[in-house]
């Protein structure tokens, strides 16, 4: 009995370890299975289109896209860093990897969006970013993706839309390295810097020339709807102050303008083109004496440019279609955006919520429904 008891006491820790390990393995299996269920049915697509900051937004807004990750692919070095890739010494290209649900969006649609974000005729880089690390490429994961990519490229070349040959590579996917965290969703984390970079890089200007009205951002109808009149008509339509502010980058007097203290509900449109810009929902009292907003009503109608006047560097805000000088944006605003769009009243026209339908802005009425 003593020997049996001794054996039991001696073996007990071992028995506990064995059963614990079995239990842990069972739990690990469950977690892995859970992850598998989460990603079941999803597929990946990998594209290089120059700066990966600019390639995230067009894919993230698509219905059926679950995730877009910035990273590096197509090179030789394992676990490359941004400094190494941007120096052009690894063979990698900046790229995005798109995880999508093929039951909601197909690969052909992703290809269509991809082409319209790049200049596929540039073999030396993209826009202001030069070097092979900014080359354009489609990294296919399956033979089906390869066939679709090649057909898409061939169709685009035959269409005659592009004057030069397409140089975008179609190569087999190998390995993708996720970029550093501060690069992920950079356009959301640093909206002002992102927009300034994108504008100064000439990306949108070149894309507009290449793709025109087929760009994903705005339709031809919208461009025709919000149009800048000629100078003669502007001088007749605008007051001297409105003309000075919108056309000559002027600034009205603080606390002595039409909307600085306006508390009515409604939207603010460009005095020149009529394009929607801001809403009373995002207006707040900044105590500066000018209308101030935490965010635009329609971000795509806002253009931000670097302004080096007055011996300082500021971010100028202009309207997209009217090309009106509106004001400036600063990073001292309230939460959640932390932004202050400081806008001249003379660049705006206010439309009360009760007049939205009559003024053909009816789609914004729902913003003010309780």
PyMOL commands that set and color helices and strands:
alter all, ss='L'
color gray80, all
select helices_A, chain A and resi 2-39+52-60+82-86+107-115+132-134+143-159+181-183+186-189+191-200+203-214+220-225+231-237+240-248+280-282+299-301+309-311+345-347+353-355+362-368
alter helices_A, ss='H'
color red, helices_A
select strands_A, chain A and resi 42-49+65-73+93-101+125-126+129-130+136-140+169-172+176-178+266-270+276-279+283-284+291-293+302-307+314-319+325-330+340-343+348-352
alter strands_A, ss='S'
color yellow, strands_A
deselect
rebuild
show_as cartoon
